[in-house]
Amino acid sequence: YAQILAPMVLVWSIASPLSSLLVVGSRLTESLLFTIAELFFKIASIFIGASLGDIEITLVLMAASGLVLCLFSTWRFLRVAGVGFGLLFRKGVSIFLLNGSFLIMLFLVTHLGEGGYYALGGFLLFVPLGIIISLNHLHVAAARP
């Protein structure tokens, strides 16, 4: 179940903190509409999955609708803040490329290791390194004139 919901949770963890930008931008109606849409899609997913008697279909529908809504809402939140897509895309790609080696090493450790200790060790080593490098990259980029 976690594998099905993971992509939506990842994007939701980005969209959720940004949702306050609508409040700051005095766009409470839009905020309410996003909340209503999210509730509608969740209820529809549960209803469809329950009528088919399959929890996996429920989760797939919930994850897919949540993912689309989170992506759209993130785009909208950033537009309200005046952040252009080009800048966001360039920053995202540069952070992904900086962390690509860590992602590859983490994948290799978790899939080629013989136990959970390798995966835990890789996670405890590579994820903090990736976060530190990403924050440093963002700090250096923000300091440029």
Backbone bond lengths (Angstrom), bond angles and torsions (degrees), N, CA, C in turn:
res aa  C-N    CA-C-N  psi(-1)  N-CA   C-N-CA  omega(-1)  CA-C   N-CA-C  phi
1 Y - - - 1.446 - - 1.538 111.16 -
2 A 1.322 115.18 -37.52 1.462 119.15 -179.56 1.527 111.26 -64.84
3 Q 1.335 117.24 -37.12 1.461 120.25 178.69 1.521 111.16 -64.15
4 I 1.313 116.73 -34.92 1.468 120.69 -179.86 1.529 110.05 -69.41
5 L 1.314 116.31 -41.40 1.464 120.55 -174.92 1.530 114.00 -87.25
6 A 1.326 117.96 -13.55 1.468 121.36 -173.26 1.534 114.39 -56.50
7 P 1.347 120.22 -46.40 1.475 118.19 -179.65 1.530 112.53 -60.62
8 M 1.334 116.43 -40.41 1.456 119.39 179.56 1.525 110.68 -66.12
9 V 1.327 117.79 -42.00 1.458 121.09 -179.13 1.526 110.22 -64.63
10 L 1.315 117.16 -38.39 1.461 120.62 178.13 1.527 111.09 -60.59
11 V 1.311 116.99 -50.22 1.469 120.47 -178.86 1.529 109.96 -69.74
12 W 1.328 117.56 -35.45 1.464 120.72 177.82 1.528 110.52 -62.77
13 S 1.342 117.04 -36.68 1.462 119.69 -179.58 1.525 111.77 -66.48
14 I 1.310 117.08 -19.57 1.466 121.37 174.75 1.528 109.76 -88.36
15 A 1.333 117.04 -43.23 1.460 121.45 -175.04 1.528 112.67 -71.32
16 S 1.313 117.07 -36.83 1.456 120.05 -174.32 1.528 113.79 -59.71
17 P 1.327 119.76 -49.40 1.471 117.85 178.14 1.527 113.24 -65.35
18 L 1.329 116.60 -27.74 1.464 120.02 -179.33 1.523 112.46 -75.68
19 S 1.328 117.21 -16.54 1.464 120.18 -176.75 1.525 111.94 -61.91
20 S 1.318 117.81 -24.83 1.466 120.10 178.68 1.530 111.68 -66.77
21 L 1.332 117.79 -15.80 1.464 120.32 177.52 1.529 111.43 -63.14
22 L 1.337 116.78 -29.15 1.465 119.08 176.92 1.522 110.96 -68.59
23 V 1.323 116.68 -37.22 1.458 120.49 178.51 1.530 109.55 -68.08
24 V 1.338 116.11 -45.04 1.463 120.49 178.74 1.523 110.36 -61.90
25 G 1.325 116.79 -37.13 1.460 121.38 179.69 1.522 113.31 -83.60
26 S 1.339 117.59 9.87 1.476 123.35 179.63 1.526 112.09 56.08
27 R 1.320 115.54 44.16 1.464 121.08 178.10 1.520 109.31 -119.01
28 L 1.319 114.63 60.93 1.456 120.98 -176.15 1.524 112.06 -68.20
29 T 1.317 117.08 -31.22 1.463 120.10 178.59 1.521 110.41 -64.63
30 E 1.330 116.71 -42.98 1.467 119.97 176.95 1.517 111.09 -62.94
31 S 1.320 116.91 -40.88 1.459 120.91 178.41 1.525 110.76 -60.15
32 L 1.315 115.78 -43.78 1.465 120.48 178.05 1.522 111.06 -64.34
33 L 1.331 117.94 -40.31 1.462 120.96 179.56 1.532 111.87 -64.25
34 F 1.334 117.30 -39.39 1.471 119.78 176.69 1.529 110.62 -64.61
35 T 1.322 116.96 -39.86 1.462 120.56 179.25 1.526 110.74 -66.32
36 I 1.317 117.57 -41.55 1.467 121.44 178.26 1.527 110.59 -65.21
37 A 1.333 117.14 -42.57 1.468 120.70 178.58 1.522 110.72 -61.96
38 E 1.335 116.60 -42.94 1.464 120.37 179.05 1.528 110.87 -61.83
39 L 1.312 116.87 -44.95 1.460 121.05 178.19 1.527 111.23 -62.57
40 F 1.333 117.10 -43.59 1.464 121.05 179.59 1.527 111.07 -60.13
41 F 1.332 117.11 -47.36 1.470 120.00 -178.81 1.517 112.28 -65.22
42 K 1.315 117.39 -37.43 1.464 119.61 178.06 1.522 111.17 -66.62
43 I 1.331 117.32 -44.67 1.459 120.55 178.64 1.524 110.44 -64.14
44 A 1.334 117.36 -42.55 1.468 120.65 178.66 1.523 110.99 -62.55
45 S 1.317 117.64 -41.38 1.467 121.36 178.79 1.519 110.88 -62.29
46 I 1.320 116.19 -45.09 1.469 120.11 179.24 1.524 110.66 -64.80
47 F 1.322 117.81 -42.33 1.454 121.30 -179.89 1.529 111.50 -63.29
48 I 1.329 116.73 -46.82 1.467 120.41 -179.83 1.522 110.59 -64.38
49 G 1.325 117.16 -46.16 1.463 120.70 179.12 1.510 112.66 -62.50
50 A 1.341 117.00 -39.71 1.470 121.02 179.24 1.520 111.01 -68.57
51 S 1.328 116.86 -38.68 1.469 119.13 179.96 1.527 111.08 -68.07
52 L 1.335 117.35 -28.84 1.463 120.94 176.49 1.527 111.94 -89.15
53 G 1.326 116.30 -11.97 1.453 120.91 178.98 1.522 113.68 69.86
54 D 1.327 116.91 31.90 1.464 120.49 -177.03 1.524 109.84 -134.32
55 I 1.316 115.58 113.54 1.465 119.94 -178.12 1.532 111.44 -69.92
56 E 1.336 117.48 -30.82 1.468 119.00 179.52 1.525 111.17 -66.30
57 I 1.321 117.44 -38.25 1.469 120.30 176.04 1.527 109.35 -64.09
58 T 1.326 116.54 -40.24 1.463 120.30 176.71 1.520 110.81 -57.35
59 L 1.333 116.04 -47.66 1.455 120.14 -177.89 1.525 112.17 -67.97
60 V 1.323 117.42 -39.17 1.469 120.38 178.49 1.530 110.12 -64.12
61 L 1.324 116.79 -44.50 1.465 119.96 178.44 1.526 111.04 -63.98
62 M 1.327 116.21 -41.83 1.454 119.84 179.75 1.528 110.91 -65.71
63 A 1.326 116.38 -41.88 1.468 120.26 179.77 1.522 110.94 -67.33
64 A 1.315 117.64 -44.21 1.467 120.88 -178.34 1.529 111.41 -64.93
65 S 1.324 116.54 -47.66 1.467 119.08 -179.74 1.524 110.69 -67.12
66 G 1.326 116.84 -39.51 1.460 119.93 178.01 1.513 112.30 -65.00
67 L 1.323 116.58 -38.90 1.463 121.15 179.26 1.527 110.61 -63.84
68 V 1.318 116.76 -47.18 1.466 120.37 179.51 1.529 110.85 -62.91
69 L 1.327 116.31 -44.23 1.462 120.23 -179.74 1.530 110.90 -65.36
70 C 1.326 117.82 -40.98 1.472 121.04 179.15 1.527 111.25 -65.49
71 L 1.328 117.42 -41.01 1.462 120.05 178.45 1.526 110.58 -64.07
72 F 1.330 116.18 -45.60 1.456 119.94 179.37 1.527 111.03 -64.23
73 S 1.321 116.85 -44.41 1.456 119.42 -178.42 1.531 111.31 -66.65
74 T 1.332 117.70 -37.57 1.469 120.00 176.70 1.516 110.15 -61.16
75 W 1.326 116.49 -44.77 1.459 120.37 177.10 1.536 109.92 -58.41
76 R 1.333 116.58 -45.09 1.464 120.43 -178.03 1.530 111.45 -66.55
77 F 1.323 116.92 -42.45 1.461 120.54 179.82 1.526 110.56 -60.37
78 L 1.314 116.27 -42.48 1.461 120.13 -178.98 1.527 111.54 -70.32
79 R 1.311 117.25 -33.15 1.469 120.22 175.91 1.523 110.26 -64.67
80 V 1.336 116.73 -39.71 1.466 120.73 177.80 1.524 110.00 -62.26
81 A 1.336 116.55 -36.28 1.463 121.48 179.84 1.526 112.22 -79.45
82 G 1.329 117.25 -7.34 1.459 120.59 178.99 1.515 114.01 82.83
83 V 1.318 117.55 18.37 1.463 121.53 178.87 1.524 108.09 -88.93
84 G 1.325 116.04 124.24 1.455 120.75 179.67 1.518 112.02 -78.32
85 F 1.310 116.41 151.24 1.462 121.06 -178.89 1.523 111.43 -64.57
86 G 1.322 117.58 -36.68 1.467 120.81 -179.52 1.509 112.38 -59.99
87 L 1.336 116.37 -46.68 1.460 120.50 178.76 1.522 110.71 -63.59
88 L 1.303 116.19 -45.12 1.464 120.95 179.38 1.525 111.07 -60.98
89 F 1.324 116.83 -43.53 1.466 121.22 -179.44 1.534 110.47 -64.09
90 R 1.334 116.75 -45.61 1.465 119.82 179.53 1.525 111.75 -61.11
91 K 1.316 117.75 -43.82 1.466 121.09 178.86 1.520 110.81 -64.60
92 G 1.333 116.50 -43.54 1.461 120.12 -179.72 1.518 112.55 -63.50
93 V 1.323 116.83 -42.89 1.466 120.79 179.47 1.529 110.54 -65.92
94 S 1.325 116.84 -41.97 1.468 118.44 -179.24 1.527 111.02 -65.36
95 I 1.323 118.20 -39.09 1.466 120.50 177.72 1.522 110.25 -67.71
96 F 1.328 117.18 -40.26 1.462 120.05 178.42 1.529 110.84 -62.79
97 L 1.324 116.90 -42.79 1.461 120.08 179.09 1.523 111.79 -66.67
98 L 1.323 116.45 -38.33 1.464 119.58 177.16 1.530 111.31 -62.84
99 N 1.330 116.24 -35.99 1.460 120.49 -177.18 1.522 113.24 -94.68
100 G 1.323 117.34 -1.76 1.467 120.13 -178.40 1.515 113.34 -57.18
101 S 1.320 116.66 -42.21 1.464 119.17 179.91 1.525 111.07 -64.51
102 F 1.336 116.96 -38.20 1.461 119.55 177.63 1.522 111.31 -66.49
103 L 1.328 116.21 -38.75 1.470 119.31 178.29 1.525 110.92 -64.34
104 I 1.324 116.91 -41.08 1.467 120.73 178.65 1.525 110.47 -64.72
105 M 1.330 116.96 -45.43 1.462 119.56 179.61 1.521 111.51 -64.20
106 L 1.334 117.31 -40.37 1.458 120.52 178.00 1.523 110.61 -63.70
107 F 1.328 116.83 -41.29 1.463 120.49 177.23 1.522 110.97 -61.17
108 L 1.323 116.44 -46.61 1.468 120.11 -179.47 1.524 111.97 -63.34
109 V 1.317 116.69 -42.61 1.464 119.69 -179.53 1.530 110.96 -64.42
110 T 1.319 116.94 -41.71 1.465 119.24 -176.96 1.518 112.67 -75.68
111 H 1.332 118.06 -29.78 1.458 119.44 -176.48 1.530 113.88 -97.09
112 L 1.303 117.49 -22.40 1.459 119.71 179.62 1.527 112.42 -102.72
113 G 1.328 116.93 -15.73 1.458 120.71 177.90 1.522 110.87 -70.22
114 E 1.310 115.95 162.39 1.459 119.95 -175.89 1.514 113.30 -100.44
115 G 1.279 118.86 6.79 1.452 118.94 -179.15 1.504 112.42 -166.13
116 G 1.306 114.33 174.39 1.447 121.01 -178.78 1.511 113.64 -67.78
117 Y 1.347 117.11 -22.31 1.460 119.68 -179.75 1.526 111.66 -67.43
118 Y 1.327 117.07 -34.44 1.466 119.96 176.86 1.526 110.31 -65.57
119 A 1.316 115.47 -43.81 1.459 119.94 179.76 1.529 110.61 -64.33
120 L 1.328 116.42 -43.72 1.457 120.19 179.34 1.531 111.01 -64.74
121 G 1.316 116.94 -44.00 1.465 120.77 178.05 1.516 111.92 -62.32
122 G 1.334 116.17 -44.02 1.466 119.85 177.57 1.514 111.78 -62.04
123 F 1.320 116.21 -42.00 1.464 120.70 179.04 1.524 110.24 -63.25
124 L 1.335 116.08 -46.50 1.468 120.10 -178.18 1.524 112.63 -67.64
125 L 1.319 117.82 -23.53 1.459 121.10 179.21 1.528 112.14 -90.84
126 F 1.332 116.79 -52.29 1.459 120.62 -170.03 1.525 114.22 -78.67
127 V 1.317 118.33 -35.38 1.464 119.65 -178.60 1.535 111.36 -67.00
128 P 1.336 119.68 -48.45 1.478 117.27 176.43 1.531 113.10 -61.57
129 L 1.331 117.68 -37.60 1.464 119.33 177.17 1.524 110.99 -61.36
130 G 1.320 116.56 -42.79 1.462 120.40 177.98 1.516 112.24 -63.12
131 I 1.326 116.74 -40.32 1.467 120.46 178.93 1.530 110.16 -65.44
132 I 1.316 116.81 -44.83 1.473 120.58 -179.93 1.524 110.76 -61.66
133 I 1.314 117.21 -45.36 1.464 120.57 179.89 1.525 110.78 -64.50
134 S 1.329 117.50 -41.68 1.463 120.93 179.85 1.520 111.06 -64.03
135 L 1.329 116.86 -45.53 1.462 119.63 179.93 1.521 111.06 -64.83
136 N 1.315 116.74 -39.41 1.456 120.30 177.32 1.528 110.50 -63.30
137 H 1.325 116.63 -42.40 1.468 121.15 178.46 1.530 110.68 -61.78
138 L 1.325 117.09 -44.10 1.454 119.81 179.52 1.526 111.69 -66.82
139 H 1.326 116.08 -37.60 1.467 120.79 179.01 1.537 110.63 -65.18
140 V 1.320 116.97 -45.01 1.465 121.74 179.50 1.532 109.53 -64.75
141 A 1.340 116.70 -41.86 1.459 119.90 -179.47 1.526 111.58 -66.63
142 A 1.337 116.89 -35.69 1.466 120.34 179.34 1.521 111.76 -72.18
143 A 1.324 117.50 -27.28 1.462 121.29 -178.26 1.525 112.43 -79.30
144 R 1.326 117.34 -16.08 1.470 119.88 179.21 1.511 109.84 -69.04
145 P 1.340 117.21 142.50 1.476 120.52 179.92 1.509 112.12 -74.55
